[in-house]
Amino acid sequence: MSTFIPKVAGLERKWFVIDAKGQVLGKLATRAAVLLAGKHKPVYTPFLDTGDHVIVINAGQVHMSGRKETDKLYRSHSGYVGGLKTTAAGDMRKKHPTRVIEEAVKGMLPKTKLGRAMFQKLKVYAGDTHPHQAQRPQPVTLATKK
């Protein structure tokens, strides 16, 4: 008997929407990464993109546990000598609320062409509206913060 390998062209890709309001960043990012990679499906194959599309709304209202607002740093480098810039997580959330969730999810995906293809199916919005109503996304419920 041969091993079943799904055809990517024949897969049904669903759309999911996650409300980040009051959710912990790490738990939300983990759930989004699982949906993007397709690990929740019985046809999951590590070397194929079997995942679904994920929409995250209310990105600016995500919660960070502990002292991450001040202690967690996002680093970027210009490529020049002395070009390292650091930004605290609280400041990043105020200036670019979508980038905090994108960075967290991107770090949980493979660092290959496959991971970049999975990441393109992630849509993050700072507000509570999104332009993907035509795809009829299904809401994903997460455990709320106590």
CYANA upper distance limits for C-alpha pairs under 8 A (distance plus 0.5 A):
  5 ILE  CA     43 VAL  CA      8.32
  5 ILE  CA     45 THR  CA      7.94
  6 PRO  CA     10 GLY  CA      8.37
  6 PRO  CA     11 LEU  CA      8.24
  6 PRO  CA     43 VAL  CA      7.06
  6 PRO  CA     45 THR  CA      8.39
  7 LYS  CA     11 LEU  CA      7.24
  8 VAL  CA     48 LEU  CA      7.76
  8 VAL  CA     49 ASP  CA      7.58
  8 VAL  CA     50 THR  CA      7.16
 11 LEU  CA     50 THR  CA      7.61
 13 ARG  CA     50 THR  CA      8.40
 13 ARG  CA     51 GLY  CA      7.42
 13 ARG  CA     52 ASP  CA      5.45
 13 ARG  CA     53 HIS  CA      7.43
 14 LYS  CA     52 ASP  CA      5.74
 14 LYS  CA     53 HIS  CA      6.75
 14 LYS  CA    137 PRO  CA      7.83
 15 TRP  CA     52 ASP  CA      6.60
 15 TRP  CA     53 HIS  CA      5.25
 15 TRP  CA     54 VAL  CA      6.38
 15 TRP  CA     55 ILE  CA      7.99
 15 TRP  CA    135 GLN  CA      7.18
 15 TRP  CA    136 ARG  CA      7.56
 15 TRP  CA    137 PRO  CA      5.02
 15 TRP  CA    138 GLN  CA      6.80
 16 PHE  CA     52 ASP  CA      8.06
 16 PHE  CA     53 HIS  CA      6.75
 16 PHE  CA     54 VAL  CA      5.40
 16 PHE  CA     55 ILE  CA      6.56
 16 PHE  CA    137 PRO  CA      5.24
 16 PHE  CA    138 GLN  CA      5.22
 16 PHE  CA    139 PRO  CA      6.24
 16 PHE  CA    140 VAL  CA      6.93
 17 VAL  CA     54 VAL  CA      6.35
 17 VAL  CA     55 ILE  CA      5.06
 17 VAL  CA     56 VAL  CA      6.28
 17 VAL  CA     57 ILE  CA      7.86
 17 VAL  CA    137 PRO  CA      6.25
 17 VAL  CA    138 GLN  CA      6.43
 17 VAL  CA    139 PRO  CA      5.34
 17 VAL  CA    140 VAL  CA      6.54
 18 ILE  CA     54 VAL  CA      7.91
 18 ILE  CA     55 ILE  CA      6.64
 18 ILE  CA     56 VAL  CA      5.32
 18 ILE  CA     57 ILE  CA      6.86
 18 ILE  CA    139 PRO  CA      6.57
 18 ILE  CA    140 VAL  CA      5.85
 18 ILE  CA    141 THR  CA      7.70
 19 ASP  CA     23 GLN  CA      8.42
 19 ASP  CA     56 VAL  CA      6.44
 19 ASP  CA     57 ILE  CA      5.63
 19 ASP  CA     58 ASN  CA      6.63
 19 ASP  CA     59 ALA  CA      8.45
 19 ASP  CA    140 VAL  CA      8.34
 20 ALA  CA     24 VAL  CA      8.46
 20 ALA  CA     28 LEU  CA      7.67
 20 ALA  CA     56 VAL  CA      7.06
 20 ALA  CA     57 ILE  CA      6.52
 20 ALA  CA     58 ASN  CA      5.83
 20 ALA  CA     59 ALA  CA      6.12
 20 ALA  CA     61 GLN  CA      6.95
 20 ALA  CA     62 VAL  CA      5.76
 21 LYS  CA     57 ILE  CA      8.41
 21 LYS  CA     58 ASN  CA      6.10
 21 LYS  CA     59 ALA  CA      7.63
 21 LYS  CA     60 GLY  CA      8.34
 21 LYS  CA     61 GLN  CA      5.38
 21 LYS  CA     62 VAL  CA      5.92
 21 LYS  CA     63 HIS  CA      8.28
 22 GLY  CA     61 GLN  CA      6.67
 22 GLY  CA     62 VAL  CA      5.94
 22 GLY  CA     63 HIS  CA      6.14
 22 GLY  CA    144 THR  CA      7.45
 22 GLY  CA    145 LYS  CA      6.88
 23 GLN  CA     27 LYS  CA      8.06
 23 GLN  CA     28 LEU  CA      7.09
 23 GLN  CA     61 GLN  CA      8.50
 23 GLN  CA     62 VAL  CA      5.91
 23 GLN  CA     63 HIS  CA      6.05
 23 GLN  CA    142 LEU  CA      8.22
 23 GLN  CA    143 ALA  CA      8.40
 23 GLN  CA    144 THR  CA      6.58
 23 GLN  CA    145 LYS  CA      6.48
 24 VAL  CA     28 LEU  CA      6.70
 24 VAL  CA     62 VAL  CA      6.75
 24 VAL  CA     63 HIS  CA      5.26
 24 VAL  CA     64 MET  CA      6.09
 24 VAL  CA     65 SER  CA      7.16
 24 VAL  CA    145 LYS  CA      7.33
 25 LEU  CA     29 ALA  CA      6.55
 25 LEU  CA     62 VAL  CA      6.55
 25 LEU  CA     63 HIS  CA      6.40
 25 LEU  CA     64 MET  CA      6.18
 25 LEU  CA     65 SER  CA      8.44
 25 LEU  CA    101 ILE  CA      7.54
 25 LEU  CA    104 ALA  CA      8.18
 26 GLY  CA     30 THR  CA      6.56
 26 GLY  CA     64 MET  CA      8.43
 26 GLY  CA    104 ALA  CA      7.68
 27 LYS  CA     31 ARG  CA      6.79
 28 LEU  CA     32 ALA  CA      6.72
 28 LEU  CA    142 LEU  CA      8.06
 29 ALA  CA     33 ALA  CA      6.54
 29 ALA  CA    101 ILE  CA      7.21
 29 ALA  CA    104 ALA  CA      6.40
 29 ALA  CA    105 VAL  CA      5.43
 29 ALA  CA    108 MET  CA      8.30
 30 THR  CA     34 VAL  CA      6.76
 30 THR  CA    105 VAL  CA      7.45
 30 THR  CA    108 MET  CA      7.66
 31 ARG  CA     35 LEU  CA      6.87
 32 ALA  CA     36 LEU  CA      6.63
 32 ALA  CA     54 VAL  CA      7.11
 32 ALA  CA    105 VAL  CA      7.37
 33 ALA  CA     37 ALA  CA      6.57
 33 ALA  CA    105 VAL  CA      6.27
 33 ALA  CA    106 LYS  CA      8.44
 33 ALA  CA    108 MET  CA      6.78
 33 ALA  CA    109 LEU  CA      6.92
 34 VAL  CA     38 GLY  CA      6.56
 34 VAL  CA     39 LYS  CA      5.89
 34 VAL  CA     40 HIS  CA      7.11
 35 LEU  CA     39 LYS  CA      7.02
 35 LEU  CA     40 HIS  CA      6.94
 35 LEU  CA     51 GLY  CA      6.41
 35 LEU  CA     52 ASP  CA      6.37
 35 LEU  CA     53 HIS  CA      8.02
 35 LEU  CA     54 VAL  CA      7.63
 36 LEU  CA     51 GLY  CA      5.07
 36 LEU  CA     52 ASP  CA      5.72
 36 LEU  CA     53 HIS  CA      6.77
 36 LEU  CA     54 VAL  CA      7.23
 36 LEU  CA    118 MET  CA      6.22
 36 LEU  CA    119 PHE  CA      7.75
 36 LEU  CA    121 LYS  CA      7.45
 36 LEU  CA    122 LEU  CA      7.88
 37 ALA  CA     49 ASP  CA      7.08
 37 ALA  CA     50 THR  CA      6.94
 37 ALA  CA     51 GLY  CA      5.02
 37 ALA  CA     52 ASP  CA      7.89
 37 ALA  CA    109 LEU  CA      8.01
 37 ALA  CA    118 MET  CA      6.87
 38 GLY  CA     44 TYR  CA      6.27
 38 GLY  CA     49 ASP  CA      7.81
 38 GLY  CA     50 THR  CA      5.52
 38 GLY  CA     51 GLY  CA      4.05
 38 GLY  CA     52 ASP  CA      6.86
 39 LYS  CA     44 TYR  CA      6.01
 39 LYS  CA     51 GLY  CA      7.82
 40 HIS  CA     44 TYR  CA      7.93
 43 VAL  CA     50 THR  CA      8.03
 44 TYR  CA     48 LEU  CA      8.37
 44 TYR  CA     50 THR  CA      6.65
 45 THR  CA     49 ASP  CA      8.18
 45 THR  CA     50 THR  CA      7.53
 47 PHE  CA    114 LEU  CA      8.11
 48 LEU  CA    114 LEU  CA      7.91
 49 ASP  CA    114 LEU  CA      7.17
 49 ASP  CA    117 ALA  CA      8.08
 49 ASP  CA    118 MET  CA      7.25
 51 GLY  CA    118 MET  CA      7.62
 52 ASP  CA    121 LYS  CA      7.72
 53 HIS  CA    121 LYS  CA      5.36
 53 HIS  CA    122 LEU  CA      6.61
 53 HIS  CA    123 LYS  CA      8.46
 54 VAL  CA    121 LYS  CA      6.87
 54 VAL  CA    122 LEU  CA      5.52
 54 VAL  CA    123 LYS  CA      6.73
 55 ILE  CA    122 LEU  CA      6.57
 55 ILE  CA    123 LYS  CA      5.23
 55 ILE  CA    124 VAL  CA      6.33
 55 ILE  CA    125 TYR  CA      8.26
 56 VAL  CA    122 LEU  CA      8.28
 56 VAL  CA    123 LYS  CA      6.72
 56 VAL  CA    124 VAL  CA      5.19
 56 VAL  CA    125 TYR  CA      6.63
 57 ILE  CA    124 VAL  CA      6.63
 57 ILE  CA    125 TYR  CA      5.44
 57 ILE  CA    126 ALA  CA      6.57
 57 ILE  CA    127 GLY  CA      6.47
 57 ILE  CA    128 ASP  CA      5.74
 57 ILE  CA    129 THR  CA      7.40
 57 ILE  CA    130 HIS  CA      7.86
 58 ASN  CA     62 VAL  CA      7.81
 58 ASN  CA    125 TYR  CA      6.86
 58 ASN  CA    126 ALA  CA      5.40
 58 ASN  CA    127 GLY  CA      5.25
 58 ASN  CA    128 ASP  CA      5.66
 59 ALA  CA     97 PRO  CA      6.18
 59 ALA  CA     98 THR  CA      6.08
 59 ALA  CA    101 ILE  CA      7.49
 59 ALA  CA    124 VAL  CA      7.38
 59 ALA  CA    125 TYR  CA      6.53
 59 ALA  CA    126 ALA  CA      5.07
 59 ALA  CA    127 GLY  CA      7.47
 60 GLY  CA     93 ARG  CA      6.77
 60 GLY  CA     94 LYS  CA      7.73
 60 GLY  CA     97 PRO  CA      5.20
 60 GLY  CA     98 THR  CA      7.48
 60 GLY  CA    126 ALA  CA      5.84
 60 GLY  CA    127 GLY  CA      7.97
 64 MET  CA     68 LYS  CA      6.53
 64 MET  CA     69 GLU  CA      7.07
 67 ARG  CA     71 ASP  CA      6.41
 67 ARG  CA     72 LYS  CA      8.28
 68 LYS  CA     72 LYS  CA      5.27
 68 LYS  CA     89 ALA  CA      7.19
 68 LYS  CA     90 GLY  CA      8.39
 69 GLU  CA     88 ALA  CA      7.28
 69 GLU  CA     89 ALA  CA      5.54
 69 GLU  CA     90 GLY  CA      5.01
 70 THR  CA     88 ALA  CA      6.21
 70 THR  CA     89 ALA  CA      6.83
 70 THR  CA     90 GLY  CA      6.70
 71 ASP  CA     88 ALA  CA      7.28
 71 ASP  CA     89 ALA  CA      8.02
 72 LYS  CA     88 ALA  CA      6.38
 72 LYS  CA     89 ALA  CA      6.03
 73 LEU  CA     86 THR  CA      6.66
 73 LEU  CA     87 THR  CA      6.01
 73 LEU  CA     88 ALA  CA      5.11
 73 LEU  CA     89 ALA  CA      6.32
 74 TYR  CA     86 THR  CA      6.07
 74 TYR  CA     87 THR  CA      5.67
 74 TYR  CA     88 ALA  CA      6.77
 74 TYR  CA     89 ALA  CA      7.21
 74 TYR  CA     92 MET  CA      8.40
 75 ARG  CA     84 LEU  CA      7.38
 75 ARG  CA     85 LYS  CA      6.20
 75 ARG  CA     86 THR  CA      5.04
 75 ARG  CA     87 THR  CA      7.03
 76 SER  CA     84 LEU  CA      6.35
 76 SER  CA     85 LYS  CA      5.82
 76 SER  CA     86 THR  CA      7.06
 77 HIS  CA     83 GLY  CA      5.82
 77 HIS  CA     84 LEU  CA      4.90
 77 HIS  CA     85 LYS  CA      6.60
 78 SER  CA     83 GLY  CA      5.54
 78 SER  CA     84 LEU  CA      7.12
 79 GLY  CA     83 GLY  CA      6.79
 87 THR  CA     91 ASP  CA      7.03
 87 THR  CA     92 MET  CA      6.84
 88 ALA  CA     92 MET  CA      6.72
 89 ALA  CA     93 ARG  CA      6.58
 89 ALA  CA    100 VAL  CA      8.04
 90 GLY  CA     94 LYS  CA      6.93
 91 ASP  CA     95 LYS  CA      6.69
 92 MET  CA     96 HIS  CA      5.95
 92 MET  CA     97 PRO  CA      7.14
 92 MET  CA     99 ARG  CA      8.11
 92 MET  CA    100 VAL  CA      7.37
 93 ARG  CA     97 PRO  CA      4.76
 93 ARG  CA     98 THR  CA      8.06
 93 ARG  CA     99 ARG  CA      8.12
 93 ARG  CA    100 VAL  CA      6.75
 96 HIS  CA    100 VAL  CA      7.75
 97 PRO  CA    101 ILE  CA      8.06
 97 PRO  CA    126 ALA  CA      6.53
 98 THR  CA    102 GLU  CA      6.82
 98 THR  CA    124 VAL  CA      6.23
 98 THR  CA    125 TYR  CA      6.63
 98 THR  CA    126 ALA  CA      6.39
 99 ARG  CA    103 GLU  CA      6.46
100 VAL  CA    104 ALA  CA      6.87
101 ILE  CA    105 VAL  CA      6.68
101 ILE  CA    124 VAL  CA      8.04
102 GLU  CA    106 LYS  CA      6.42
102 GLU  CA    124 VAL  CA      7.80
103 GLU  CA    107 GLY  CA      6.68
104 ALA  CA    108 MET  CA      7.32
105 VAL  CA    109 LEU  CA      7.22
105 VAL  CA    119 PHE  CA      8.45
106 LYS  CA    119 PHE  CA      7.03
109 LEU  CA    115 GLY  CA      5.89
109 LEU  CA    118 MET  CA      8.15
109 LEU  CA    119 PHE  CA      8.07
110 PRO  CA    114 LEU  CA      7.44
110 PRO  CA    115 GLY  CA      5.02
110 PRO  CA    116 ARG  CA      8.32
111 LYS  CA    115 GLY  CA      6.12
111 LYS  CA    116 ARG  CA      7.84
112 THR  CA    116 ARG  CA      6.93
113 LYS  CA    117 ALA  CA      6.75
114 LEU  CA    118 MET  CA      6.78
115 GLY  CA    119 PHE  CA      6.62
116 ARG  CA    120 GLN  CA      6.88
117 ALA  CA    121 LYS  CA      7.69
118 MET  CA    122 LEU  CA      8.01
125 TYR  CA    129 THR  CA      8.01
125 TYR  CA    130 HIS  CA      7.33
132 HIS  CA    136 ARG  CA      7.87
132 HIS  CA    137 PRO  CA      8.11
133 GLN  CA    137 PRO  CA      7.41
